[in-house]
Amino acid sequence: MADKRKISLVLADVDGTLVTEQKVLTERAQAAVRHLREAGIRFAITSGRPPLGMAMLFEALELGTPIAGFNGGLLIKRDLTIIERKTVPDDVAARSVELIRDHKLDVWVYRGNDWLVGKADGPHVAHEAWTVKFSPKVVTDVAAELDQVSKIVGVSDNLDLVQRCEADARAEFGGRATANRSQPYYLDVTNKDANKGAVVEYLSRHLGVPISEIATIGDQPTDVPMFKRAGFSIAMGNASDAVKQQASVVTDSYNDEGFAKAMERFVLGSLN
């Protein structure tokens, strides 16, 4: 039997958590969110994706809470109206592009609802377009498109290079920017206050929910800041051991209904 705990809001990561490896929102996951709502528990999502890239979930989940894209860099309403924007300082953006290129990674730039790439056939471009359901704009040089940038991404299938670039970016930018891998092959550089921990704090203030009554669920290093802020945290079974160690509990994999099982067992189960 689950421990008794009061949870008033669940904040979920999307990729690797809420949806399966094939980016499917299962019927059981939808039902779990519906059951949360019926129990008086609010539900919100956050992701490294652009907000537009989460739009296919808004109606299916009947979202009424602010939606946090770019790891909290852009907060929107369900109709895509911008509530709050946190951009990367121009000099940090320019240096991020240099640093990513120095590590032989491809560079993507997200500005507002635009996704800018240097080549349409670059690594992961086709898969990302399929995931977010919109196509990038191909530009001559992304380094010339750095005003009001929400996120810069380094992309490579050389995972060691991505990890080294993350470490170097953190060392260079210190507290001036957030640099985290949202996937083993993606390094996200965002505003210093654009992280999922800040999303927890924003939702707490905006919705009037004590942080102690917020549960978070995720699978990647970008999810650890929200684990640390929330009253209760759940790591997916497909998360690394390092991420699992930062969570209160661990559920099953995203390919084995880990999200739905977590809601049923740890959140709804704690009400019984």
Phi, psi and omega in degrees: 000136183290152176293150175286128176208147179267119176238124181251344181211137172247128176247120185243139165292163182258289185287131182084358184227286184285325180249160181283179177302329178272013177065032179262132170270108187287161178298324180292323177294316177300318180296322180298318179293321178298319180293325175301311182299318179297332179272004179082017180257125181281159184225135180222158178234151174217149185200160169287346179297155168294151180307320179301331181282358175249001188301331181293347181266340190302310183285318182302325182260358182051050185291131176239001181261161174302144182252128186252101175269172179050041180057030180102001180288337179219116179254129184228165168272171182300331180275012179075007173297132181282127176268314185206140181232132177237110186259166179274130177307143186305318183289325177292320178299314181297316180291327177300316180298316179299313183297316180297317179292324177299329180270009177067030175262152170286156181240132169243149177233132176248124182225114186060233177262011179267140174244115186250131178227162179274332179212137185291337182256021179291167181302132175070000181296311182297318181293320179295320179298321177294321181293311187270353176066029167208158187262153178282165170262127179272125181238159182297316181211112181298335181294344178268006187235046192252020176270136179056045182277133177271324183203141172242134184238132169263132187233129175196150173271359171273093190294331177295320178296319180297318179295319179293322179295322177300312182297317181292322179295318178297318181295320183283319186271340180052236181272008183275344179204162174258129178232113182216149172279120176273338169217162180303336183255003178238129169251120180261127172248120183227176174307148183301334180260007178264082175213162188288342172294319177293331176296318177303313182294320179298312181296324177301313180292310187293323184260354179069037180250124177302141180303326180296342181257014178255130174252140179237152179217132182193185186221350188242166176306328178295344180271344183299319178302327178281331173301316186290332182275326190283163178287334183212137183224145183233124175263142177286154179296337179273001177288160175289162177301323181298321178288317180301324182294341182270354185258160177291319181216169178234138177251190180280179182289160176294343176266004179229040177057035182301322179295307182299318180298322180296317179296316183294316187276309190269334184256298179291325180296333181285350180275342186276000000 
